[in-house]
Amino acid sequence: MMFEHLHENTRLQLVIGFLIGCCFGGFLYIGGVTEYNVILGQLLLTDFTVIKVMLTAVVVGMIGIYAMKSKGIIELHPKPGSIGSTVIGGIIFGMGFAILGYCPGTVAGAVGHGALDALFGGVTGILIGAGIFAAAYPTLDEKILSKGVFRFLTIPDYLKTNPWYIIIPLCILIGAVVTGLEYFGL
């Protein structure tokens, strides 16, 4: 495998992760999704910048990951999920998003360009929320998070098909949605 050396070098992995995270935050900023008014507009269904950026990222990531997988450059190791963990995660994410107007990624990007509400409200909320979740994890895992475990880890695995049969039509569909949003000025 091409990246065997990288798997053995934890420090290099951290440096690469940090640099990619900085680039990601920069792209969020350039895309305008670290602005409170843009995020509020998305929640009010008046500004679809966030959806367009997210859908574009899904297309680029999906094609990139599966292209590298097809060439044997990487292996996928998806983590199993469950209905319980999805519901709890969605509730926690949704509450934070609704209260502050940022998701974890946009909080980091907003802090990077100096938004004090993101620094004090967002980072503090993330740390407190992570602490509460960590403290409650043993009980949550036993009673909620492990309920309804997904049998298949990816849609192509579930459908027992070549991933490109899913990726290509999905990319066309996403492209049509983004084009439609742009066409209608949303």
Short mmCIF file of the C-alpha atoms (twelve columns), coordinates in Angstrom:
data_MODEL
# 
_entry.id   MODEL 
# 
loop_
_atom_site.group_PDB 
_atom_site.id 
_atom_site.type_symbol 
_atom_site.label_atom_id 
_atom_site.label_alt_id 
_atom_site.label_comp_id 
_atom_site.label_asym_id 
_atom_site.label_seq_id 
_atom_site.Cartn_x 
_atom_site.Cartn_y 
_atom_site.Cartn_z 
_atom_site.pdbx_PDB_model_num 
ATOM 1   C CA . MET A 1   0.000   0.000  0.000   1 
ATOM 2   C CA . MET A 2   1.191   3.454  -0.901  1 
ATOM 3   C CA . PHE A 3   0.695   5.044  2.522   1 
ATOM 4   C CA . GLU A 4   2.187   2.344  4.789   1 
ATOM 5   C CA . HIS A 5   4.893   4.749  5.991   1 
ATOM 6   C CA . LEU A 6   2.224   7.282  6.929   1 
ATOM 7   C CA . HIS A 7   0.362   4.708  9.045   1 
ATOM 8   C CA . GLU A 8   3.507   4.234  11.132  1 
ATOM 9   C CA . ASN A 9   4.220   7.958  11.652  1 
ATOM 10  C CA . THR A 10  1.676   9.435  14.078  1 
ATOM 11  C CA . ARG A 11  3.386   12.832 14.214  1 
ATOM 12  C CA . LEU A 12  3.227   13.179 10.416  1 
ATOM 13  C CA . GLN A 13  -0.453  12.177 10.488  1 
ATOM 14  C CA . LEU A 14  -1.140  14.966 13.002  1 
ATOM 15  C CA . VAL A 15  0.724   17.549 10.911  1 
ATOM 16  C CA . ILE A 16  -1.122  16.512 7.750   1 
ATOM 17  C CA . GLY A 17  -4.449  16.544 9.619   1 
ATOM 18  C CA . PHE A 18  -3.720  20.025 10.996  1 
ATOM 19  C CA . LEU A 19  -2.800  21.379 7.557   1 
ATOM 20  C CA . ILE A 20  -5.858  19.826 5.915   1 
ATOM 21  C CA . GLY A 21  -8.030  21.236 8.718   1 
ATOM 22  C CA . CYS A 22  -6.602  24.724 8.155   1 
ATOM 23  C CA . CYS A 23  -7.292  24.417 4.423   1 
ATOM 24  C CA . PHE A 24  -10.814 23.177 5.165   1 
ATOM 25  C CA . GLY A 25  -11.479 26.150 7.440   1 
ATOM 26  C CA . GLY A 26  -10.096 28.486 4.788   1 
ATOM 27  C CA . PHE A 27  -12.405 27.002 2.165   1 
ATOM 28  C CA . LEU A 28  -15.384 27.344 4.520   1 
ATOM 29  C CA . TYR A 29  -14.465 30.992 4.986   1 
ATOM 30  C CA . ILE A 30  -14.016 31.601 1.252   1 
ATOM 31  C CA . GLY A 31  -17.346 29.852 0.605   1 
ATOM 32  C CA . GLY A 32  -19.033 32.218 3.064   1 
ATOM 33  C CA . VAL A 33  -20.379 29.526 5.358   1 
ATOM 34  C CA . THR A 34  -18.621 30.819 8.467   1 
ATOM 35  C CA . GLU A 35  -20.828 33.923 8.452   1 
ATOM 36  C CA . TYR A 36  -23.655 33.857 10.972  1 
ATOM 37  C CA . ASN A 37  -26.109 35.515 8.564   1 
ATOM 38  C CA . VAL A 38  -25.451 32.880 5.893   1 
ATOM 39  C CA . ILE A 39  -26.058 30.067 8.373   1 
ATOM 40  C CA . LEU A 40  -29.169 31.783 9.735   1 
ATOM 41  C CA . GLY A 41  -30.383 32.201 6.132   1 
ATOM 42  C CA . GLN A 42  -29.939 28.466 5.622   1 
ATOM 43  C CA . LEU A 43  -31.956 27.676 8.734   1 
ATOM 44  C CA . LEU A 44  -34.679 30.079 7.524   1 
ATOM 45  C CA . LEU A 45  -34.531 28.555 4.012   1 
ATOM 46  C CA . THR A 46  -33.669 31.906 2.427   1 
ATOM 47  C CA . ASP A 47  -29.960 31.343 1.644   1 
ATOM 48  C CA . PHE A 48  -28.796 27.954 0.363   1 
ATOM 49  C CA . THR A 49  -25.055 28.712 0.339   1 
ATOM 50  C CA . VAL A 50  -24.404 26.118 3.061   1 
ATOM 51  C CA . ILE A 51  -26.255 23.357 1.185   1 
ATOM 52  C CA . LYS A 52  -24.458 24.196 -2.073  1 
ATOM 53  C CA . VAL A 53  -21.042 24.107 -0.376  1 
ATOM 54  C CA . MET A 54  -21.870 20.847 1.429   1 
ATOM 55  C CA . LEU A 55  -23.209 19.133 -1.687  1 
ATOM 56  C CA . THR A 56  -20.155 20.225 -3.678  1 
ATOM 57  C CA . ALA A 57  -17.914 18.794 -0.942  1 
ATOM 58  C CA . VAL A 58  -19.870 15.524 -1.017  1 
ATOM 59  C CA . VAL A 59  -19.336 15.179 -4.781  1 
ATOM 60  C CA . VAL A 60  -15.615 16.011 -4.616  1 
ATOM 61  C CA . GLY A 61  -15.060 13.749 -1.602  1 
ATOM 62  C CA . MET A 62  -17.089 10.864 -2.979  1 
ATOM 63  C CA . ILE A 63  -15.311 10.868 -6.336  1 
ATOM 64  C CA . GLY A 64  -11.891 11.394 -4.752  1 
ATOM 65  C CA . ILE A 65  -12.222 8.687  -2.114  1 
ATOM 66  C CA . TYR A 66  -13.592 6.044  -4.480  1 
ATOM 67  C CA . ALA A 67  -11.088 6.953  -7.221  1 
ATOM 68  C CA . MET A 68  -8.242  6.418  -4.740  1 
ATOM 69  C CA . LYS A 69  -9.871  3.208  -3.508  1 
ATOM 70  C CA . SER A 70  -10.253 1.937  -7.084  1 
ATOM 71  C CA . LYS A 71  -6.533  2.515  -7.700  1 
ATOM 72  C CA . GLY A 72  -5.564  0.721  -4.475  1 
ATOM 73  C CA . ILE A 73  -4.134  3.902  -2.927  1 
ATOM 74  C CA . ILE A 74  -6.387  3.743  0.125   1 
ATOM 75  C CA . GLU A 75  -8.634  1.327  1.979   1 
ATOM 76  C CA . LEU A 76  -11.934 2.311  3.535   1 
ATOM 77  C CA . HIS A 77  -12.549 1.536  7.196   1 
ATOM 78  C CA . PRO A 78  -16.045 2.897  7.871   1 
ATOM 79  C CA . LYS A 79  -17.210 2.731  11.443  1 
ATOM 80  C CA . PRO A 80  -20.499 0.992  12.191  1 
ATOM 81  C CA . GLY A 81  -23.458 3.164  13.046  1 
ATOM 82  C CA . SER A 82  -26.817 2.772  14.679  1 
ATOM 83  C CA . ILE A 83  -30.182 4.443  14.742  1 
ATOM 84  C CA . GLY A 84  -29.651 5.317  18.416  1 
ATOM 85  C CA . SER A 85  -26.315 7.054  17.838  1 
ATOM 86  C CA . THR A 86  -27.670 8.859  14.765  1 
ATOM 87  C CA . VAL A 87  -30.667 10.208 16.701  1 
ATOM 88  C CA . ILE A 88  -28.605 11.310 19.717  1 
ATOM 89  C CA . GLY A 89  -25.923 12.842 17.479  1 
ATOM 90  C CA . GLY A 90  -28.570 14.635 15.444  1 
ATOM 91  C CA . ILE A 91  -30.212 16.044 18.552  1 
ATOM 92  C CA . ILE A 92  -26.916 17.296 20.002  1 
ATOM 93  C CA . PHE A 93  -25.802 18.722 16.637  1 
ATOM 94  C CA . GLY A 94  -29.202 20.306 15.999  1 
ATOM 95  C CA . MET A 95  -29.413 21.919 19.422  1 
ATOM 96  C CA . GLY A 96  -25.974 23.481 19.092  1 
ATOM 97  C CA . PHE A 97  -26.674 24.582 15.534  1 
ATOM 98  C CA . ALA A 98  -30.035 26.127 16.457  1 
ATOM 99  C CA . ILE A 99  -28.783 27.873 19.591  1 
ATOM 100 C CA . LEU A 100 -25.527 29.316 18.252  1 
ATOM 101 C CA . GLY A 101 -25.938 29.200 14.483  1 
ATOM 102 C CA . TYR A 102 -22.727 27.268 13.830  1 
ATOM 103 C CA . CYS A 103 -21.795 23.636 13.306  1 
ATOM 104 C CA . PRO A 104 -18.411 22.376 14.589  1 
ATOM 105 C CA . GLY A 105 -16.691 22.994 11.240  1 
ATOM 106 C CA . THR A 106 -18.038 26.496 10.793  1 
ATOM 107 C CA . VAL A 107 -17.240 27.327 14.441  1 
ATOM 108 C CA . ALA A 108 -13.576 26.553 13.744  1 
ATOM 109 C CA . GLY A 109 -13.633 28.576 10.531  1 
ATOM 110 C CA . ALA A 110 -15.383 31.505 12.233  1 
ATOM 111 C CA . VAL A 111 -12.882 31.450 15.119  1 
ATOM 112 C CA . GLY A 112 -10.114 31.467 12.505  1 
ATOM 113 C CA . HIS A 113 -11.356 34.753 11.104  1 
ATOM 114 C CA . GLY A 114 -11.993 36.327 14.493  1 
ATOM 115 C CA . ALA A 115 -15.675 35.789 15.361  1 
ATOM 116 C CA . LEU A 116 -15.857 36.146 19.139  1 
ATOM 117 C CA . ASP A 117 -19.314 34.554 19.365  1 
ATOM 118 C CA . ALA A 118 -17.865 31.431 17.770  1 
ATOM 119 C CA . LEU A 119 -14.825 31.490 20.047  1 
ATOM 120 C CA . PHE A 120 -16.645 31.947 23.334  1 
ATOM 121 C CA . GLY A 121 -20.012 30.363 22.558  1 
ATOM 122 C CA . GLY A 122 -18.982 27.724 20.041  1 
ATOM 123 C CA . VAL A 123 -15.688 26.442 21.410  1 
ATOM 124 C CA . THR A 124 -16.986 26.587 24.977  1 
ATOM 125 C CA . GLY A 125 -20.162 24.768 23.938  1 
ATOM 126 C CA . ILE A 126 -18.173 22.090 22.107  1 
ATOM 127 C CA . LEU A 127 -15.943 21.499 25.126  1 
ATOM 128 C CA . ILE A 128 -18.833 21.413 27.611  1 
ATOM 129 C CA . GLY A 129 -20.918 19.227 25.299  1 
ATOM 130 C CA . ALA A 130 -18.026 16.823 24.754  1 
ATOM 131 C CA . GLY A 131 -17.482 16.598 28.505  1 
ATOM 132 C CA . ILE A 132 -21.153 15.899 29.208  1 
ATOM 133 C CA . PHE A 133 -21.274 13.314 26.423  1 
ATOM 134 C CA . ALA A 134 -18.106 11.613 27.702  1 
ATOM 135 C CA . ALA A 135 -19.530 11.451 31.233  1 
ATOM 136 C CA . ALA A 136 -22.869 10.086 30.004  1 
ATOM 137 C CA . TYR A 137 -21.368 7.755  27.393  1 
ATOM 138 C CA . PRO A 138 -21.395 4.496  29.392  1 
ATOM 139 C CA . THR A 139 -25.110 4.856  30.167  1 
ATOM 140 C CA . LEU A 140 -25.990 6.191  26.708  1 
ATOM 141 C CA . ASP A 141 -24.068 3.432  24.947  1 
ATOM 142 C CA . GLU A 142 -25.770 0.684  26.911  1 
ATOM 143 C CA . LYS A 143 -29.307 2.089  26.675  1 
ATOM 144 C CA . ILE A 144 -29.471 4.128  23.440  1 
ATOM 145 C CA . LEU A 145 -26.399 4.391  21.219  1 
ATOM 146 C CA . SER A 146 -26.077 0.692  20.466  1 
ATOM 147 C CA . LYS A 147 -29.735 0.279  19.473  1 
ATOM 148 C CA . GLY A 148 -30.520 -0.442 15.818  1 
ATOM 149 C CA . VAL A 149 -26.988 -1.175 14.564  1 
ATOM 150 C CA . PHE A 150 -26.632 -0.858 10.779  1 
ATOM 151 C CA . ARG A 151 -25.799 -4.180 9.097   1 
ATOM 152 C CA . PHE A 152 -24.142 -2.601 6.068   1 
ATOM 153 C CA . LEU A 153 -21.592 0.174  6.327   1 
ATOM 154 C CA . THR A 154 -21.940 1.733  2.861   1 
ATOM 155 C CA . ILE A 155 -24.771 2.025  0.348   1 
ATOM 156 C CA . PRO A 156 -22.853 0.058  -2.330  1 
ATOM 157 C CA . ASP A 157 -22.268 -2.721 0.238   1 
ATOM 158 C CA . TYR A 158 -25.970 -2.727 1.078   1 
ATOM 159 C CA . LEU A 159 -26.961 -2.897 -2.586  1 
ATOM 160 C CA . LYS A 160 -24.121 -5.343 -3.373  1 
ATOM 161 C CA . THR A 161 -23.093 -3.299 -6.390  1 
ATOM 162 C CA . ASN A 162 -20.137 -1.497 -7.899  1 
ATOM 163 C CA . PRO A 163 -19.809 1.856  -6.069  1 
ATOM 164 C CA . TRP A 164 -19.625 3.772  -9.352  1 
ATOM 165 C CA . TYR A 165 -23.202 2.681  -10.144 1 
ATOM 166 C CA . ILE A 166 -24.219 4.755  -7.118  1 
ATOM 167 C CA . ILE A 167 -21.645 7.553  -7.362  1 
ATOM 168 C CA . ILE A 168 -22.211 8.619  -10.976 1 
ATOM 169 C CA . PRO A 169 -26.019 8.992  -10.797 1 
ATOM 170 C CA . LEU A 170 -25.749 10.606 -7.365  1 
ATOM 171 C CA . CYS A 171 -23.223 13.145 -8.656  1 
ATOM 172 C CA . ILE A 172 -25.512 13.945 -11.591 1 
ATOM 173 C CA . LEU A 173 -28.446 14.389 -9.193  1 
ATOM 174 C CA . ILE A 174 -26.428 16.598 -6.838  1 
ATOM 175 C CA . GLY A 175 -25.158 18.628 -9.793  1 
ATOM 176 C CA . ALA A 176 -28.743 19.156 -10.947 1 
ATOM 177 C CA . VAL A 177 -29.831 20.257 -7.453  1 
ATOM 178 C CA . VAL A 178 -26.940 22.731 -7.094  1 
ATOM 179 C CA . THR A 179 -27.557 24.045 -10.633 1 
ATOM 180 C CA . GLY A 180 -31.256 24.434 -9.831  1 
ATOM 181 C CA . LEU A 181 -30.514 26.315 -6.625  1 
ATOM 182 C CA . GLU A 182 -28.196 28.632 -8.524  1 
ATOM 183 C CA . TYR A 183 -30.704 29.081 -11.363 1 
ATOM 184 C CA . PHE A 184 -33.453 30.107 -8.950  1 
ATOM 185 C CA . GLY A 185 -31.074 32.390 -7.031  1 
ATOM 186 C CA . LEU A 186 -31.271 30.471 -3.789  1 
# 
